[in-house]
Every structure is written in structure tokens, then in C-alpha cells.
Amino acid sequence: LLLCAGFYQALGMAGLRDAGEAGTATAGMLGGDTGKYAITLLIACALTACTNAAILGGARVAYAMALQGALFRRLGALEGEHRVPLRALWLQATLSCLLIVSGTFEQLMTMVSLAMVVTGTLTVSSVFVLRRRQPERARPYRATGYPVLPGLYVVASLVTIGIMVSRAVAGEKDAWVPILGLVILAATYLLHRYLRGRQ
């Protein structure tokens, strides 16, 4: 919130609308070209580190799922001196390449937006379910503000989901793209259930 307030103070609403990337625009306004290039470099480094973590983490998730029978068993192998889940990395690389050639970056972000909101909502909702089903379970991590803050999150997410779905139903331009992401998420879930059932 403080960062958004700073962007608003520096650029104003009109400036934010036309900025493209608010952090770089604000740095350019406050520090000239030097500030702009320095922030751009920092953002690039942060994105590289984030991408690296996502690649390594994603492959390890696929590897763990394969060990449990939730994915193809061949993905549950470690190879080489450093014990790398090479097959899972190759699968992830192949899927990433298919996504890259399927559309623009903006379309990809739009496509995953609704699926991310749905999975986030399910994750937070699980706090309520687990507390009711397993009240005696040890909880080393606290859910701050429970039940109000998690409840507000779920309500806000449901409103967001409702708005996105209603836009698609109304036929707004490109409003179907997030629904496609949700269909892919559902298909992945059904494949997961099928593989678990075979196990």
C-alpha cells in the first residue's frame, strides 16, 4: 500500500495510467535517466532470480508428484552428480515453450489470472476446512486475524471471480481468455485425479 501511495504521489493518476511500469516511471521522474536505468536493472535481476526459483521449484514439485503417483512415474527420477530432476525440467521447458508460442505475454498473464485467483481462494478456504475437520492438529503457524482476515480474502476473491466470469458471459473482448486458463486448470486437476485413481 505504501509503494502504491508513493507511485500515486509521484506520478498522479494520469501518470500511472500512461506509465506502463510504475516503478521505472517513478524512478525516472525522481532520479532522471540514471535512476530509471538503475531501477530497470534491479527489476531485471529480481525477475531473473524469481524465474530461477520458479523453474527449480516447479520441477521439484513435478518430481515429488511423480514419486507419489500423481504424475507420470518417469518424472520421479534424479539424474547426474547433483541429483537433478532432469526429466521434470525437460517437461517444464517443453510446456513453457508451448505457452510462449501460443500468444503474447499479456495474453498469458490474463489467461492464468483467474486460475491463480481460484487456487488462492481454495488455499485460504482450506484453513477453515482443516480447522473444522482436524481441530486437534498441531498448528505451528498462526493465521493472523482468523477468521476475519482469511474470510475477507475469500469474499474479495469470490467477488473478483464473479466479475471476471460475468465479463466473459457478457461477451466482452478477450474476457474469455481467463476462462481458458480455468479450463486448463480443471483439465489438469482431472488428469491428476485420474492418475491418482490408477495408483
Phi, psi and chi 1 to 4 in degrees:
 res  aa     phi    psi   chi1   chi2   chi3   chi4
   1 LEU       -  -40.6  -72.1  173.8      -      -
   2 LEU   -64.2  -39.6  -73.8  172.6      -      -
   3 LEU   -63.5  -44.2 -167.3   58.8      -      -
   4 CYS   -63.7  -39.4  -70.9      -      -      -
   5 ALA   -63.8  -38.7      -      -      -      -
   6 GLY   -64.2  -43.0      -      -      -      -
   7 PHE   -60.7  -44.0  -69.3  155.7      -      -
   8 TYR   -64.1  -42.3  177.3   75.3      -      -
   9 GLN   -63.1  -40.6 -175.3   68.1   30.9      -
  10 ALA   -77.0  -40.2      -      -      -      -
  11 LEU  -106.8  -24.6  -60.6  173.4      -      -
  12 GLY    75.2  168.4      -      -      -      -
  13 MET   -65.3  -40.7 -167.2   55.5   73.3      -
  14 ALA   -65.5  -40.8      -      -      -      -
  15 GLY   -65.5  -39.2      -      -      -      -
  16 LEU   -64.3  -39.5  -82.5  171.4      -      -
  17 ARG   -62.2  -36.8 -175.8  179.2   59.0 -118.8
  18 ASP   -97.5   -0.6  -60.1  -30.7      -      -
  19 ALA   -72.4  -34.7      -      -      -      -
  20 GLY    84.0  -75.4      -      -      -      -
  21 GLU  -121.5  110.8 -159.6  -78.2  -64.6      -
  22 ALA   -64.6  -37.9      -      -      -      -
  23 GLY   -62.4  -46.9      -      -      -      -
  24 THR   -66.4  -41.6  -54.7      -      -      -
  25 ALA   -63.3  -42.0      -      -      -      -
  26 THR   -65.8  -43.7  -57.1      -      -      -
  27 ALA   -61.2  -39.7      -      -      -      -
  28 GLY   -65.6  -36.4      -      -      -      -
  29 MET   -70.9  -39.0 -178.0  177.0 -176.8      -
  30 LEU   -85.4  -33.5  -61.7  175.5      -      -
  31 GLY  -123.1   12.4      -      -      -      -
  32 GLY    67.3 -159.4      -      -      -      -
  33 ASP   -63.5  -35.1  -75.3  -17.1      -      -
  34 THR   -62.3  -47.8  -55.7      -      -      -
  35 GLY   -62.9  -40.4      -      -      -      -
  36 LYS   -62.2  -47.0  180.0  178.0  175.0 -179.3
  37 TYR   -69.9  -35.7  -65.9  132.9      -      -
  38 ALA   -64.4  -45.1      -      -      -      -
  39 ILE   -66.8  -39.5  -68.8  -63.1      -      -
  40 THR   -60.1  -41.6  -59.2      -      -      -
  41 LEU   -64.8  -43.0  179.3   63.3      -      -
  42 LEU   -63.0  -41.4  -75.2  173.3      -      -
  43 ILE   -63.9  -41.8  -69.6  172.1      -      -
  44 ALA   -62.4  -41.8      -      -      -      -
  45 CYS   -64.2  -42.2  -70.3      -      -      -
  46 ALA   -64.5  -41.3      -      -      -      -
  47 LEU   -65.6  -38.6  -74.1  173.0      -      -
  48 THR   -63.5  -44.7  -58.3      -      -      -
  49 ALA   -64.1  -41.4      -      -      -      -
  50 CYS   -64.6  -43.1 -178.1      -      -      -
  51 THR   -63.0  -43.1  -57.9      -      -      -
  52 ASN   -58.6  -47.2 -179.6   53.2      -      -
  53 ALA   -63.8  -39.7      -      -      -      -
  54 ALA   -65.8  -40.1      -      -      -      -
  55 ILE   -65.1  -50.4  -70.6  169.8      -      -
  56 LEU   -65.7  -42.8  -65.1  177.2      -      -
  57 GLY   -66.3  -42.9      -      -      -      -
  58 GLY   -61.2  -42.3      -      -      -      -
  59 ALA   -65.9  -38.0      -      -      -      -
  60 ARG   -68.0  -33.8  -67.4  -75.9  175.9 -178.3
  61 VAL   -65.3  -46.0  167.8      -      -      -
  62 ALA   -61.2  -40.5      -      -      -      -
  63 TYR   -60.7  -47.6  160.7   76.7      -      -
  64 ALA   -64.9  -39.5      -      -      -      -
  65 MET   -63.9  -37.8  -70.7  174.9   68.6      -
  66 ALA   -65.3  -38.1      -      -      -      -
  67 LEU   -63.2  -31.2  -71.2 -179.1      -      -
  68 GLN   -90.5    0.6  -65.5  179.5    4.4      -
  69 GLY    83.5    9.5      -      -      -      -
  70 ALA   -86.9   -9.9      -      -      -      -
  71 LEU  -137.7  177.5  -92.9  178.5      -      -
  72 PHE   -59.2  130.3  -51.5  106.6      -      -
  73 ARG   -58.9  -29.7  -71.0 -134.2 -179.6 -103.6
  74 ARG   -62.4  -21.8  -68.2  176.7   55.0   87.0
  75 LEU   -76.7  -11.4  -61.5  176.0      -      -
  76 GLY   -90.7   39.6      -      -      -      -
  77 ALA  -120.9  140.2      -      -      -      -
  78 LEU  -104.8  139.9  -62.8  175.7      -      -
  79 GLU  -131.3  157.0  -61.5  177.1   32.4      -
  80 GLY    78.1  177.6      -      -      -      -
  81 GLU   -62.3  -34.5  178.2 -174.2  -14.3      -
  82 HIS   -93.7    7.5  -61.5  -69.7      -      -
  83 ARG    55.6   61.2  -48.6  -80.2  -67.6  154.3
  84 VAL   -98.8  137.2  176.4      -      -      -
  85 PRO   -77.1   72.1   28.5  -33.1      -      -
  86 LEU   -60.5  -42.1 -162.3   57.0      -      -
  87 ARG   -64.6  -39.5  -67.7  174.9 -176.3  170.7
  88 ALA   -66.3  -37.5      -      -      -      -
  89 LEU   -64.6  -41.0  -77.7  166.5      -      -
  90 TRP   -66.1  -39.7  -84.3  112.1      -      -
  91 LEU   -61.6  -45.6  173.2   67.2      -      -
  92 GLN   -62.3  -40.8 -175.3  173.2  -97.5      -
  93 ALA   -64.1  -41.6      -      -      -      -
  94 THR   -63.9  -46.6  -57.3      -      -      -
  95 LEU   -62.8  -39.0  -67.5  173.6      -      -
  96 SER   -63.4  -42.6  -62.2      -      -      -
  97 CYS   -63.3  -40.2  -70.4      -      -      -
  98 LEU   -62.6  -40.6  -70.8  173.1      -      -
  99 LEU   -65.8  -39.7  -74.1  172.3      -      -
 100 ILE   -62.4  -43.2  -72.1  169.0      -      -
 101 VAL   -80.4   -7.5  -61.1      -      -      -
 102 SER   -82.2  -17.2   69.1      -      -      -
 103 GLY   178.4 -170.9      -      -      -      -
 104 THR   -82.5  165.4   65.1      -      -      -
 105 PHE   -59.3  -41.2  178.2   75.4      -      -
 106 GLU   -63.8  -40.1 -174.5  176.8  -15.7      -
 107 GLN   -64.6  -40.7  -75.3  175.0  -33.2      -
 108 LEU   -63.4  -44.1  -72.1  173.3      -      -
 109 MET   -63.5  -40.4  -71.4  -58.8  -64.9      -
 110 THR   -65.0  -38.3  -56.4      -      -      -
 111 MET   -64.9  -39.2 -174.4  174.8   71.3      -
 112 VAL   -86.2  -10.0  -59.3      -      -      -
 113 SER   -58.9  -50.0   60.2      -      -      -
 114 LEU   -67.7  -40.1 -177.1   55.8      -      -
 115 ALA   -61.8  -38.3      -      -      -      -
 116 MET   -66.4  -40.5  -71.8  175.4   67.2      -
 117 VAL   -64.5  -42.6  173.1      -      -      -
 118 VAL   -63.3  -47.5  167.5      -      -      -
 119 THR   -66.1  -37.0   54.7      -      -      -
 120 GLY   -63.4  -41.1      -      -      -      -
 121 THR   -64.2  -43.0  -54.1      -      -      -
 122 LEU   -63.9  -39.2  -69.8  172.0      -      -
 123 THR   -63.7  -47.0  -58.7      -      -      -
 124 VAL   -68.6  -37.3  173.8      -      -      -
 125 SER   -63.2  -28.5  -61.7      -      -      -
 126 SER   -63.8  -23.8   70.1      -      -      -
 127 VAL   -60.5  -44.7  173.0      -      -      -
 128 PHE   -64.5  -44.6  -64.7   97.1      -      -
 129 VAL   -64.2  -47.5  174.6      -      -      -
 130 LEU   -66.0  -36.3  -72.0  172.8      -      -
 131 ARG   -67.0  -30.5  -74.1 -165.3  175.6 -154.5
 132 ARG   -80.5  -41.7 -177.4  172.3  -64.8  -87.5
 133 ARG   -79.2  -32.6  -73.4 -173.2 -176.8  170.9
 134 GLN  -129.7   66.1  -57.6  172.5    5.9      -
 135 PRO   -66.2  -23.6   21.7  -30.1      -      -
 136 GLU   -87.4   -6.4   72.1  -68.3  -21.8      -
 137 ARG   -65.7  140.9 -174.8  174.3 -175.8  143.1
 138 ALA   -67.3  137.1      -      -      -      -
 139 ARG  -127.6   88.1  -68.5 -178.6  166.8   81.8
 140 PRO   -70.0  -19.3   22.9  -30.5      -      -
 141 TYR  -110.6  132.9  -62.1   99.6      -      -
 142 ARG   -89.2  142.9  -59.6  -82.1  178.6 -153.3
 143 ALA   -93.9   93.9      -      -      -      -
 144 THR   -58.5  132.2  -54.9      -      -      -
 145 GLY    76.3   14.0      -      -      -      -
 146 TYR   -65.8  135.6  178.8   86.3      -      -
 147 PRO   -95.9    0.4   34.4  -34.3      -      -
 148 VAL   -67.3  -54.6  175.9      -      -      -
 149 LEU   -64.9  -47.6  -69.1 -177.4      -      -
 150 PRO   -60.8  -36.1  -21.6   31.6      -      -
 151 GLY   -64.0  -42.5      -      -      -      -
 152 LEU   -61.9  -40.1  -74.2  174.1      -      -
 153 TYR   -60.3  -46.7  179.5   92.9      -      -
 154 VAL   -64.2  -43.4  169.9      -      -      -
 155 VAL   -62.6  -46.5  169.0      -      -      -
 156 ALA   -61.7  -39.5      -      -      -      -
 157 SER   -66.3  -41.6  -64.2      -      -      -
 158 LEU   -64.0  -37.3  -69.7  174.3      -      -
 159 VAL   -63.2  -44.4  169.1      -      -      -
 160 THR   -60.7  -45.7  -57.7      -      -      -
 161 ILE   -60.7  -44.0  -68.0  166.5      -      -
 162 GLY   -60.3  -42.7      -      -      -      -
 163 ILE   -64.0  -44.8  -69.7  169.9      -      -
 164 MET   -65.3  -40.2  -65.7  175.9   85.0      -
 165 VAL   -68.6  -40.8  169.8      -      -      -
 166 SER   -65.2  -34.1   65.6      -      -      -
 167 ARG   -63.8  -40.2  -72.6  179.6   57.7 -151.7
 168 ALA   -67.4  -41.5      -      -      -      -
 169 VAL   -64.8  -35.9  170.5      -      -      -
 170 ALA   -74.1   -9.5      -      -      -      -
 171 GLY    82.1   22.5      -      -      -      -
 172 GLU   -62.8  151.3  -71.9 -173.2   30.1      -
 173 LYS   -60.3  130.7 -176.6 -176.0  177.8 -160.8
 174 ASP    62.6    8.8  -67.4  -24.5      -      -
 175 ALA   -73.1  -13.3      -      -      -      -
 176 TRP   -78.2  -18.6   60.5  -90.0      -      -
 177 VAL   -61.1  -46.2  177.1      -      -      -
 178 PRO   -62.7  -31.7  -20.5   30.1      -      -
 179 ILE   -65.2  -37.1  -55.8  -61.3      -      -
 180 LEU   -60.6  -42.2  175.1   61.2      -      -
 181 GLY   -60.6  -38.6      -      -      -      -
 182 LEU   -68.0  -37.5 -159.9   56.9      -      -
 183 VAL   -63.6  -42.1  168.6      -      -      -
 184 ILE   -63.2  -42.0  -67.4  170.8      -      -
 185 LEU   -60.4  -44.2  176.3   67.3      -      -
 186 ALA   -64.4  -40.7      -      -      -      -
 187 ALA   -64.8  -39.0      -      -      -      -
 188 THR   -64.1  -41.5  -53.6      -      -      -
 189 TYR   -62.8  -42.9  172.8   72.3      -      -
 190 LEU   -65.2  -38.6  -68.0  174.1      -      -
 191 LEU   -62.8  -41.9  175.6   63.1      -      -
 192 HIS   -59.3  -47.4  167.4   74.7      -      -
 193 ARG   -62.2  -39.2  -69.7  -61.3  -63.4  -99.7
 194 TYR   -62.7  -46.8  169.9   73.2      -      -
 195 LEU   -66.0  -37.9  -68.2  172.0      -      -
 196 ARG   -64.5  -38.3  -68.6  -73.4  -73.9 -174.9
 197 GLY   -64.3  -38.6      -      -      -      -
 198 ARG   -66.4  -31.4  -72.5 -172.8   61.0 -171.4
 199 GLN   -67.0      - -177.8 -168.8   19.3      -
